[in-house]
């Protein structure tokens, strides 16, 4: 396969097939370099044609809580009282900037993710 820009789905499929064929190539070899270049082209094509939207801030918090085996109580230093943590996770109240900063540090989530707008429910 000749290395060239990936412009169509057929080009994309061919590049994937070529990478799969050469996947075990040693780095620094001709085939290894070919895999590296094709992977870069594939990533660019996927970013353009199949973008992944950033996660919802609360979904990101819940995911990282699960990954780090944290409980709601573990969020209290970053968010506040148990009731406040519940309001945030149940989307009854939005995150504040101090909460965003503290959660970013606690959970290793970029502030850009946590500061994004997200839907909240009004209290009944």
Backbone torsions as a table, in degrees:
resi	resn	phi	psi	omega
1	UNK	NA	131.5	176.6
2	UNK	-78.9	134.8	178.8
3	UNK	-81.9	124.0	178.5
4	UNK	-154.7	169.6	-179.7
5	UNK	-57.5	146.8	176.7
6	UNK	-93.1	113.2	-175.7
7	UNK	-114.5	-23.8	-175.0
8	UNK	-127.9	169.0	176.4
9	UNK	-63.0	-36.0	178.6
10	UNK	-64.4	-42.7	176.4
11	UNK	-60.5	-42.6	-179.0
12	UNK	-61.6	-49.5	179.6
13	UNK	-61.0	-41.0	179.6
14	UNK	-64.2	-40.3	179.5
15	UNK	-65.7	-42.4	177.4
16	UNK	-61.0	-42.6	-180.0
17	UNK	-62.8	-41.4	179.9
18	UNK	-66.4	-41.9	178.4
19	UNK	-63.8	-42.8	178.5
20	UNK	-60.2	-41.5	-179.4
21	UNK	-64.4	-37.4	-175.0
22	UNK	-100.0	8.3	-170.3
23	UNK	-53.6	-36.7	-177.0
24	UNK	-83.1	4.4	-178.1
25	UNK	-62.3	141.4	179.8
26	UNK	-73.8	138.8	176.4
27	UNK	-59.2	144.7	178.2
28	UNK	86.9	-8.0	176.0
29	UNK	-91.0	171.0	177.4
30	UNK	-58.5	-45.7	178.8
31	UNK	-68.1	-36.8	177.5
32	UNK	-63.6	-41.5	176.7
33	UNK	-64.6	-38.7	179.8
34	UNK	-62.7	-43.2	177.5
35	UNK	-61.4	-44.0	-178.5
36	UNK	-62.0	-44.4	179.7
37	UNK	-66.9	-44.7	179.4
38	UNK	-63.5	-39.3	178.5
39	UNK	-61.6	-39.1	177.8
40	UNK	-64.8	-43.2	178.1
41	UNK	-65.2	-40.1	178.5
42	UNK	-64.0	-44.5	178.1
43	UNK	-59.2	-42.5	179.3
44	UNK	-64.3	-42.8	179.3
45	UNK	-63.6	-45.9	-179.3
46	UNK	-64.5	-39.7	179.1
47	UNK	-62.6	-35.6	-178.9
48	UNK	-79.5	-41.9	-172.3
49	UNK	-99.5	-18.7	-179.3
50	UNK	-138.3	59.0	-176.5
51	UNK	-65.7	145.4	176.8
52	UNK	-102.9	117.9	-178.8
53	UNK	-67.8	151.7	177.9
54	UNK	-63.2	151.5	-177.8
55	UNK	-70.8	156.6	172.4
56	UNK	-64.4	138.2	-177.3
57	UNK	-55.6	-43.5	-178.0
58	UNK	-70.3	-38.5	176.1
59	UNK	-61.9	-38.5	178.4
60	UNK	-65.3	-41.9	178.1
61	UNK	-61.9	-48.2	-178.9
62	UNK	-62.7	-38.9	178.9
63	UNK	-63.2	-47.1	-178.4
64	UNK	-69.1	-31.9	174.4
65	UNK	-60.6	-44.3	179.5
66	UNK	-65.1	-44.5	-179.0
67	UNK	-62.4	-35.5	-176.9
68	UNK	-98.3	5.8	-179.7
69	UNK	54.3	46.5	178.8
70	UNK	-99.8	153.1	176.5
71	UNK	-105.5	174.0	176.6
72	UNK	-60.4	-35.6	179.5
73	UNK	-60.4	-33.7	179.5
74	UNK	-66.6	-19.3	179.4
75	UNK	-86.3	-12.3	-175.9
76	UNK	-56.8	-39.2	177.8
77	UNK	-62.9	-27.9	-178.4
78	UNK	-89.6	-31.1	-172.6
79	UNK	-109.1	-40.6	-177.2
80	UNK	133.7	-148.4	-175.5
81	UNK	-62.5	167.5	178.2
82	UNK	-58.6	-39.9	178.5
83	UNK	-64.2	-40.2	179.2
84	UNK	-66.1	-41.6	177.2
85	UNK	-59.3	-44.4	179.0
86	UNK	-61.6	-44.4	178.8
87	UNK	-60.5	-41.8	-179.7
88	UNK	-66.0	-51.7	-176.1
89	UNK	-68.5	-25.1	176.1
90	UNK	-92.3	8.0	175.5
91	UNK	62.8	28.8	177.0
92	UNK	-89.0	-15.1	-179.2
93	UNK	-145.1	139.3	179.1
94	UNK	-79.4	159.4	174.1
95	UNK	-68.1	142.3	174.1
96	UNK	-96.4	166.4	-180.0
97	UNK	-59.6	-43.9	176.2
98	UNK	-61.3	-37.0	177.4
99	UNK	-64.9	-43.2	179.6
100	UNK	-57.7	-47.4	-179.1
101	UNK	-62.7	-45.0	-178.2
102	UNK	-67.7	-42.4	178.8
103	UNK	-66.5	-37.3	178.1
104	UNK	-58.8	-44.6	179.5
105	UNK	-69.0	-44.7	-177.2
106	UNK	-67.1	-41.8	-171.7
107	UNK	-105.1	-1.7	-177.8
108	UNK	59.0	44.2	176.1
109	UNK	-110.4	131.3	178.8
110	UNK	-58.1	140.9	179.7
111	UNK	-60.4	-29.1	179.4
112	UNK	-60.9	-31.7	179.0
113	UNK	-75.0	-47.6	-175.6
114	UNK	-70.5	-25.8	-177.4
115	UNK	-85.9	-3.9	-179.6
116	UNK	-67.6	147.6	175.4
117	UNK	-67.7	148.2	177.2
118	UNK	-149.9	157.2	-177.0
119	UNK	-71.9	139.9	173.6
120	UNK	-122.2	158.5	177.9
121	UNK	-102.4	139.1	176.8
122	UNK	-77.5	145.7	179.4
123	UNK	-66.1	137.8	-177.9
124	UNK	-86.0	NA	NA
